[in-house]
């Protein structure tokens, strides 16, 4: 039997919270199309929460959460594109092992991947090399909008990350009762939360990507303000 797998990430760009990579695998995408599965960014939060369990019921899936701390550590030796490539390979190895256990031959699996690289085929080639399998990989920009199986993976990744961000907000607001926001640098609530936290505590909050320019700029600004007090 032939299978298709889709893989995507959620949370590549935020300054707070993890990046989540998810893959979904099925014998076809007919059920996903009937469910109304589409790119997670085009779904309302309510739609994503409704679709996620349905996707998990009809697909094999695997999820990998990459914490802010792990991102900071790994970015010391690699770019975000390489980090994403490494995590994609890790998650795909997991799902392929699951499929092999079900009797599937990797040669009968087609993988659709969302490409962070400007050169789509280069990303596919590097991913294939890391998997060490003679396998078909189709890598495209905005694959989550092109292929329902990638849309399914994007919904799993997004709902997983959203739940984790809510947990982080619960943890942090016990110490400072301000809304955390989405965790993205462009979110005014997140920006205000970080600025206020640094002012109050002189350091970045837990779960913050210290290697992000937004974070380092805030710390630098705080140090300058402290020096100005003398």
N, C-alpha and C positions, 0 to 999 in steps of 0.2 A: 504493500500500500504506500502511496505517496503522501507526504506531509508538507505543510508549509509552516514556517516559524517567522514571527515578527519580533523585532527587538527595538526598544526605544528607552530614552531616559526622561526623568523629570527632575528639575532642580539643578541643572548645570550652572546657572548663573547667580543664584541667590548668595547673599553674604551671610545669611543665617540658615542653619539647617542642613540636612544631608542631600546628596544626590541619590536618586533611586533609579536603578536600571531593572527593567522587567522584560521578559520574553513570554510569548504565548505561542502554542503550537497546536495545530489541528489538521484534520484530513482535508479540509476545505474551508472556505469563508462564507458559505451560503447562510449558515445560521447567524453569523455575525452581521451580515447584511440585513437579514430579516429582523434582527434585534434593533437595528438602527445605529450600530456602532460607527463612530467617526472620530476624527482627531479629537483628543481630549480637550484641546484648546477651544474647540467649537462646541463643546458640551457645557451645559450649566453644571454647577456642583451637584445639584440634585440628580441630573441625568447620569453623571459619572458614578455617583453612589448607587444608583439603581442598576447600572450596566455592569459594574465591576463583579458582583457575585455571579451574575449570569455568564459572564465571560469565563470565570474560573470554573463554572460547572461544565462548560462545553469544551474547554481547552486544557491541555497540560500547560503549566506555567512555572516560572522560576523568578525570584526577585532577589536583588542584592542591594543593600543599603550601604552607602559610602558616607561615613560621618564627616563633619567639618574637620575634625582632627586628622582623619586619614587623608583627606584631600590636601590639607596643609603639608603633611609629611611627604606625601608622594609628589607634590608639586615642587619639592626641592630638587628632584631629579628628572622630572618629566613635565611636558605641557599638558593642558587639559585634554587636548585631542588624543594624546597617547594614553593618558589615564582612562579616558572613556573607552578607547580601543581595548585596553587591558581588561576592564570590567566587563565589556561586552563579551569578550572571549571567555571570561570566567563563567558568566551566566549561561552562555550558549553551550559550554562544555557540560554544565549541569543538566540542561534540558535534553541534550543529545544522549546523555547517559540514561535519562529516563525513557527516551524513545527507544534506545537500544534494548532496554529491559522489556519493552513491549514488542520486541521483534522487528523494529524498524531498522532499515539499512540507511546509514547517513547519505549514501548516494541517491536515495529516494527522498531526501529532505531538501527543500529550497528555503533558504533564509533570506528574508527581506529586512534590511537594516536602514535606520535613519542615519544619514552620513553627516558628521560634523566637519569632515575634511572638504576643502573646496574642490578636490578631485575625488569624485564619487568612487571611481573604479580603484583608485589607490587605497582607499579605506577598505574596500571589499577584499583586495589582494592581501593587505596586511592582516585583516581579520582571519582570512582563510589560512594564512601561514601560521598564525598563532594557534588555530584549532588543530592543525596538523591532519586535516581530513580532506579527502577529495570530494568537495561539497560545493554546490552552487550557492553563491551569495550575490544577491542583487542589492546594491547600496545606492540609495537615492536621497537627494535633498528633499525635505518635507515628505518623507516616506509615510509618515503618520497620516498624511492627507491623501495619499495615493492608494495605499493598500490596507484593506480592513483588518488584516492580521496584525499590522503594525499599529493601527488605531487601537486595537484591543490591548496590545502591550502598553501603549501610551496611557490608557485609562487605568490599568493596574498600577503602573508606576506613579501616576499623578495622585490617585486616591491613597496609595500607601504613603507618599510623601506628605500629603495634606494631613493625614492622621498623625504622623510624626511631628509635624509643625504644631499641631494643636497640643500635643503632649509637651513639647518644648515651651510653648506659651504658658501652659499651666505651671510648669516648673519655675519659669523666670518671673512671672507676675506675682508669685508669692513674695518675692523680694522687692519688686518694683511694679506696682499696679498700673501699668500702661499697656494698651493694645500692642501686640508684637507686629501685626500685619502679616504679609505674605513671606517676608524674609528677603525679598528682592530689593536691591539698592534704590531702585526707582520708586518704591512704595513710600509715600510720605510718612505713614505710620511706623514703618521699619526704621526709616531714617531718624525720626524723632526718638524712637525707643533707644536706638544705639547712642545717639548724642546725649540723651539724658542719663543713660546707664554709665557712660564714660565720665560724665561730669560728677555723678554721685560716687562712683566707686573707683575711678581712676584706672580702670581696665576694661577690656571687652568682656561681654557676657559669655558664659559657656555656649557651645554650639555655634560660635561665630568663626567664619573662615578668616583667620588672621592674615593669610597671604593675599586677601582681596585688597585692592587699592582703597576701596571705601573704608575698610577697617583700619588700615595703616594710616590713612589720612586723618581719621578721627583721633587716633592715639597721638599722632604728631601734633595736631592742633591742641590737644589737651595739655601736652607737655609745654608747648609755647605759652599757653595761658597761665599755667602754674608758675613758669619762670617770670611772667609779667607781674605776678603778685608780690615778688620780692622787691 
